[in-house]
Amino acid sequence: MCYPGKGPEKVKTLVELLAERDAKAEQGPWIPAHNRTETPFLTRSGKTLLYCYQASTGRHAYCDVNADVILTDEEARLALGTY
């Protein structure tokens, strides 16, 4: 598939897609941080984020609640308006 402004994407095989899924599952789920007490909040940029924790890796990150994705550090800084 091609999207406006993006180059051609490599089409992944079913084996590759399943391997990616299994690798993510091995790392465990993301849960709301601070012993599950975090709640979603609205940022200045209009995104609804939730601060999460992944126990198996010890990582913290922000989840975009509407898109259901974990943001990279760069994406989180942009969403939070800390640039």
matplotlib code that plots the C-alpha trace (Angstrom):
import matplotlib.pyplot as plt

x = [0.0, 1.1, -0.1, 0.3, 3.7, 5.1, 7.3, 6.4, 6.2, 7.7, 4.9, 5.4, 4.8, 2.4, 5.4, 7.0, 3.7, 3.2, 6.9, 6.3, 3.1, 4.8, 7.8, 5.5, 3.5, 6.6, 7.3, 4.0, 1.2, 1.4, -0.6, -1.4, 1.6, 1.9, 0.2, -2.6, -3.6, -2.8, -5.8, -6.0, -5.5, -5.9, -2.7, -2.3, -2.1, -5.6, -4.4, -5.6, -2.7, -2.2, 1.2, 1.9, 4.4, 5.6, 6.8, 8.8, 11.0, 10.8, 9.9, 7.5, 5.8, 2.7, -0.2, -2.3, -5.7, -7.6, -5.1, -4.3, -0.5, 2.5, 4.3, 8.0, 9.8, 9.8, 6.0, 5.3, 7.3, 5.4, 2.0, 2.9, 4.2, 7.5, 9.6]
y = [0.0, 3.5, 6.6, 10.2, 11.5, 8.1, 5.8, 2.2, -0.1, -3.6, -6.1, -8.5, -12.2, -13.9, -15.5, -12.1, -10.6, -13.6, -13.3, -9.6, -10.3, -13.1, -10.9, -8.1, -10.7, -12.0, -8.5, -8.4, -5.9, -2.1, -1.2, 2.2, 3.4, 4.1, 0.8, 1.3, 4.6, 6.7, 8.1, 9.4, 13.1, 15.6, 17.3, 20.8, 19.3, 17.7, 14.0, 11.9, 10.1, 7.6, 7.1, 3.3, 0.8, -2.5, -4.7, -7.2, -4.5, -1.9, 0.8, 3.7, 5.3, 7.3, 5.5, 7.5, 6.3, 7.2, 5.5, 2.7, 2.9, 3.4, 6.7, 7.0, 9.5, 12.0, 11.6, 12.0, 15.2, 16.6, 15.5, 17.0, 20.2, 20.1, 21.0]
z = [0.0, -0.6, 1.3, 0.2, 1.1, 1.8, -0.3, -1.2, 1.8, 2.0, 2.0, 5.0, 4.8, 7.2, 8.9, 9.5, 10.8, 13.2, 14.4, 15.2, 17.1, 19.1, 19.9, 21.2, 23.3, 24.9, 26.3, 28.1, 28.3, 29.0, 32.1, 33.6, 35.6, 39.3, 40.4, 37.8, 39.3, 36.2, 34.2, 30.7, 30.2, 27.4, 26.1, 24.7, 21.2, 21.7, 22.1, 25.0, 26.6, 29.3, 31.1, 31.1, 32.4, 31.0, 33.9, 31.8, 30.4, 33.1, 30.5, 30.8, 27.9, 26.8, 25.1, 22.6, 23.9, 20.7, 18.3, 20.8, 20.2, 22.4, 21.4, 20.8, 23.0, 20.2, 19.5, 23.2, 23.4, 20.5, 21.9, 25.3, 23.7, 25.5, 22.5]

ax = plt.figure().add_subplot(projection="3d")
ax.plot(x, y, z, "-o")
ax.set_aspect("equal")
plt.show()
